[in-house]
Amino acid sequence: MINRILAYLGRHLDRQLMILVSILLVMGLLILFSASGGSVERVAAQAGNIGVALAIMWLAANIPLHHLASVALPLYIVGLVLLVAVELVGLEVNGAQRWLDLGFARVQPSELMKIAVPMMLAWYFDRYEAVLRFSNFIVATILVVIPVLLIASQPDLGTSLLVAVAGFYVLFLAGLSMRLLIGTGVVGIAALPFLWSAMHDYQRQRVMTLLDPMQDPLGAGYHTIQSTIAMGSGGVLGKGWLNGTQSHLEFLPERSTDFIFAVFGEEFGLLGNLVLILLFMLVIGRGLIIAANAPTLFARLLAGGVSLTFFTYVFVNMGMVGGLLPVVGVPLPLISYGGTSLVTLLFGIGLLMSIRTHRRLVPT
Amino acid sequence: MRRTVELRDHQRELYVFQFRLTVAAIVVGVVFLVLFVRLFYLQVIQHDYYQLLAEQNRVNIVPVVPHRGVILDRNGVTLATNYAAYTLEITPSEVSDVDALIEQISELVEVTPKDLRRFRKMLDEEPDFSSIPIRTRLNDAEVAHFAVNRYRIPGAQINARLFRHYPNAEMASHVVGYIGRLSETDYKGLERQGRAFNYTKSDYIGKVGLEQFYEQELRGVTGYEHVETDANGHSIRTLRSILPVSGNNLLLAMDVRLQQIAEEAFGDYRGSLVAIEPETGGVLAFVSRPGFDSNLFVEGIDPAQWAAMNNSPDHPLNNRALQGVYPPGSTFKPFMALAGLELGKRTANYSISDPGYFMLGGRGHVFRDWKAGGHGIVDMHKAIVESCDTYFYELAQDLGIDMIHDFIAQFGLGERTGIDIAGEVSGLLPSREWKEQRFNQRWFVGDTISVGIGQGYNLVTPLQLASATAILANGGQVFRPHLVRHIQNAQTNELKTVEPFPVAQVPLQPRHLDLVREAMVDVTRPGGTAAWAGSGAKYAFAGKTGTAQVIGLKGQKYDEEAIDERHRDHALFIGFAPAEAPKIALAVLVENGGHGSSTAAPIARKVIDYYLLGVEPKPLAPRAAVVESEGD
């Protein structure tokens, strides 16, 4: 009986994704316990977040594909309205207006756009599936640029970049001209020296610090320095769970949120990092396979966009902690503490599951 | 038709999509590979480096300054010790505006202009000190008041430190010396000697005197605590501690009470006294007047005070016993007498008739005796007792400079004694070679004649004179004079004995010694040059007075009252007692004191009275009441 209920509940859940996500979530709780200095409350709070996010994932997985497609436009419009609302009546936290108080909860509309933008684009391209013209790409670009600019003005450069990248992935997968792509890239690189000469000294200084954090070891460079120390001192096998000195002696800032990967690397070493990277690669790989086998253009583009966005999260966070990329506020998917990004990410995973499991039910 | 186009487009679109998905998958793979390579670089190749950084982050190595050894006299009286107290210190590197900070501090605790000057001086001299004291010796109320307001004053902190204290202040300051903050020069010196590991940059080091000479014994070994520290600098726990090893204590041969009596006996006179135990070479008293308060230097001396001391015409910072050079004058005569006897140029009975002058050869160069008209018939005994110059002029001529130099050199005059404080000068015992080297001039017989009465080129330090007197007193045993008798291990209380330190033996015949000693005893008896100072002595008091000319008054009669005080002659006295078995030998020099008999000998008398009899000094009978028979 119970088995039948479980089977019914799980019929739209992709088994492989479910297993991978579960492992990552458990690992996240374990490392959060260490990163928070053994705080049971923190772990319990995150477990609560996970519960909510899993429920949302289950919901997303159970939405039939054609319903998903019809939700795309309203969701995008609601997202835009909320972004404008943030601009007007948003809460200011740490000098940036990102939050909207809905009375029962505070939400970050920019977070919603990470899913809404690829969904919107996928829906838009799906409508013109047969004849994709250059003008379609212009419209699609505008659909991406509007929310990106709104988010960037909050200011939240990290999220706006992630949204832009998510939009770009859909454009790319939809067949954006390679020549245009390469041409834009070349022009962009060629413009850099002119941009550089047009900048103020303080702006240049900021860019330099971004590129070389050691220039400002107690300011902008502090995070990167401490996280590379944590990572490097972990060695091959790590210092062991709960034994990371960089995190436990509070040298590492934001150790349970954006920099939790440094705690992981310090305590579990290169071997642990390898396992973690492989798990993420499997999640992304599974997403790409789902995309490849998706029944409609909308589903393909959405699955591909969501998978690659997930990849971007992982890479940007790990690159930042490892000192490869400048410090931008991007959490490590499924591991970092925090409810909002978890909900967004698991919603995305839910979409992948929906695309996977509703394949045969929808006639093409 | 239209439908086929749509289909073709559809397939083409699917192909494009799958191709691009493959490209994306490859990019994902490559990016993760790059990421992994980066992590491999951090965690494998650079692991040691980052591990070190993590350790440095985490572990703070805090030096624990050892307890500096104390300095005690022969009876256990303390000359230098430590006490714990609070200082308020500023770390200039953490402060942007030092003046504003001092302003803030002075609202909480009193900061005197003197404190401020000292702080500025230290800041100028050693700007990279970790912390510089702005106030020392805070009382409990001040500490509490500051602690409450501490959060408002970053960059300033209260530290408990051990302070050096010299309870006797000025007394024996030239012996004990002082410690002070480690200077850059000190630190470089320690680095050269490979001892810098034992010091931190904000440490103290012996600068002068015993504090400096015995730095290695007194210092001890710095301990270290490895303290685990969090990012806010809070200590979490001590991981490892290496306890400091306390420095060793110095037990001196000096008798502090004797030293005090000697110093007080000088009154307002400048000068020096060195008293030595003849059997061991241990220094019983070591006076250089005026002195200074050693305590002033410990926390860095106030520049105004420093300037005052440095520019004072009395030169309180000069260690006269060690560095002052003076002609020995007539105190040279007993040694000359021994030379004459030992080298066979004189016998006890040999006498001369003294006309009051000595004429060199036939050239008519006249050397005057201090006593116009002369001493009559003079043998060696009388020559010493009355300090007859003519006798010794003639003896000098008979001996010649080479014999004089070689014989007297055995007593250590004109040579560093090797005492255990630094800065000693050698003085000068003239010789033919020396004059040729120094002036590129040959030695004249006339030079020898003035050397015979301790004038001429002769220059000695009071310490050398005292050491030579001790050799005379103990029958020729040459000891290296030493201030420290024992070094006491602070952990085990084990004593390491420094004395005695016999260096050589001067071959002297007992009968010659007896002759000179008997004559020296008669110096302090009626008829002798120091009869006044020796009157009523309850022991055989051997001595010899002397006078050292400050400026040559050629052919003029010396008039003590008429010339400026600072141009008066220096008074000298050497002595030992009891003459038959000497327990103490000393040399006294009183700058501008006039004749040895009137100022130097009474000081010696007071010192010996206390040392041998325990007699506390009382003012001697006024000078005017005594019939003087002044020497030299």
Interface residues (C-beta under 8 A of the other chain):
Chain A: E129 A130 V131 L132 Y169 F172 L173 A174 G175 Q226 T228 I229 A230 M231 G232 S233 G234 G235 V236 T245 Q246 L249 E250 F251 G265 G269 L270 N273 L274 I277 F280 M281 I284 G285 L288 A291 A292 L297 R300 L301 G304 L308 F311 F315 M318 G319 G322 G323 L324
Chain B: E6 D9 H10 E13 V16 F17 Q18 R20 L21 A24 A25 V28 G29 V31 F32 V34 L35 F36 R38 L39 F40 L42 Q43 V44 Q46 H47 Y49 Y50 Q51 L53 A54 E55 N57 R58 E228 T229 D230 A231 N232 I236
